[in-house]
Amino acid sequence: MNRKTRLTLAFILLAISIVSGTAAFYNYKIDTAAENQFQKIRDQVAISTARPVYEKDIYQPPQGLQDLMAANSSVIGWLKIEDTNIDYPIVQNKEDNEWFLHRDIDGNKSKPGSIYMDSMHDINAEGMHIIYGHHMKNGTMFKDISKYIDEEYRAEHQKITIWTDKREIRLEPLYCYTGKEDNTYHLNLDTREKLAAFLLEKTDMHISSDEIFVFITCSYKTRNGRCYLICRPTV
């Protein structure tokens, strides 16, 4: 290889390095800005997993969540998993299931998107509840969901809570697996029998419950892979 060729190759490698570094820095800034915005919302809502004593045993949503839902009709609840980075509002668009895939809770374009419920499902009804979130490499959004594949991790991270306008839901993580993208989770399974049959096919487990929550995020182990965390409400 002569000197001219070496210089040309070095220039090309330098250019590639600069472009890659610039892109990585740009993505870092975008992801950080999005998470900072969510942190502002957390500070305003101030959700606590401590179980409150409700007056006359009548559930009242946390005041901060009430205010957020009043200001933004797309917000249907809040999800918090203790000792993880998952502490986010849940949004939903009944008309377009992918609306919040790359939009923040106000509908503005955002690479990390939002934590959102499937457009086919009702968070306050019995049946299947699918909640989606991106697997962000910086550890935010639903990256921690993929850790539930490890049984020890799952045993140590059992405190999953959702608050809606009508109820507080404590969830028990039952099973986590990776697989291909599976659109059958969109089905409206509204009876205990339908849910049990569906989950037996997916997990080989006999799971009996009137409602099931499934958190879905990307899995980078396979092409178009997904990670599925299956949970059911506790008493």
Secondary structure, DSSP 8 states (H G I E B T S, - for coil): --HHHHHHHHHHHHHHHHHHHHHHHHHHHHHHHHHHHHHHHHHHH----S----GGG-----HHHHHHHHH-TTEEEEEEETTSS-EEEEE--SS-TTTTTTB-TTS-B-TT--EEE-TT--TTSSEEEEEE--B-TTS-BTGGGGGGGSHHHHHH---EEEE-SS-EEEEEEEEEEEEE--GGGGS---SHHHHHHHHHHHHS-----SEEEEEEEEETTSTTEEEEEEEEE--
